[in-house]
Amino acid sequence: MILKKGIQVKIISGKDKGKTGEILEINRSLQKVKIKSINLIKKHLKPTKENKGGIITKESFIHQSNIKNIDVEKKIKKEKSKK
C-alpha cells in the first residue's frame, strides 16, 4: 500500500473503525501513521514558561495494517465510470 502525507484513509479495525481521516505523519521504521482526529489520547503537560500546562488531547499513532487507502478506490471508480 502506498502511503503519503495528506492522503485520505479509512480505519478498518480498532476503536475508531469506520472513520476516515487524513495522514498527518508517517513513521516508516515502526510502520505506524498518525491520522487527523483518529486515536485521540489525553496527555498531561507540566506548566512551563512557554505554555500553561494541563490536559491536552492529541492524535496518537496507529499501525498501518489497520488502515485502508480510499483515494485509490476513488480513482479506480472514476476510471471505471469513464469507460
C-alpha positions in Angstrom: 0.0 0.0 0.0 1.3 3.4 -0.9 1.1 5.9 2.0 1.9 9.6 1.7 1.3 12.5 3.9 -2.1 14.2 3.1 -4.0 11.2 1.5 -7.4 10.1 2.8 -7.6 6.7 4.6 -10.3 4.7 6.3 -9.8 2.8 9.6 -10.7 -0.9 9.2 -10.1 -2.1 12.8 -9.8 -0.8 16.3 -11.8 1.7 18.4 -12.2 4.1 15.5 -13.3 1.6 13.0 -15.2 3.1 10.0 -13.9 6.6 10.5 -11.9 8.4 7.8 -9.1 11.0 8.0 -6.0 12.5 6.5 -2.5 11.2 7.2 -0.5 13.8 9.2 2.7 11.9 9.9 4.3 8.6 9.0 6.9 6.5 11.0 8.2 4.1 8.4 10.6 2.3 10.8 7.7 1.3 13.2 5.2 1.0 10.3 2.8 3.5 12.0 0.9 6.5 10.9 -0.8 9.5 12.6 -4.2 10.4 11.3 -6.1 13.6 11.9 -8.8 13.2 14.6 -8.2 9.5 15.0 -6.9 7.5 18.0 -7.1 10.6 20.3 -5.3 10.4 23.7 -5.2 12.7 26.6 -1.8 13.9 27.7 -0.9 15.7 31.0 1.5 18.6 30.5 3.5 20.3 33.2 3.4 24.1 33.2 6.5 25.8 31.7 7.4 29.4 30.9 6.1 28.9 27.3 2.8 27.1 28.0 0.2 26.9 30.7 0.1 23.1 31.1 -2.9 21.0 31.8 -4.6 18.1 30.0 -4.5 18.2 26.2 -6.0 15.9 23.6 -3.8 14.8 20.6 -3.6 12.2 18.0 -1.5 9.0 18.5 0.0 6.6 16.1 -1.9 3.7 14.6 -0.4 0.6 12.8 -0.6 0.8 9.0 -2.3 -2.6 8.8 -5.4 -1.1 10.4 -6.0 1.5 7.6 -7.1 1.4 4.0 -6.3 3.9 1.3 -9.6 5.4 0.0 -8.0 7.8 -2.5 -7.0 4.8 -4.7 -10.6 3.5 -4.6 -12.0 6.8 -5.8 -9.5 6.9 -8.7 -10.5 3.3 -9.7 -14.2 4.1 -9.6 -13.7 7.2 -11.7 -11.7 5.2 -14.3 -14.4 2.6 -14.5 -17.2 5.2 -14.9 -15.3 6.8 -17.8 -15.3 3.5 -19.8 
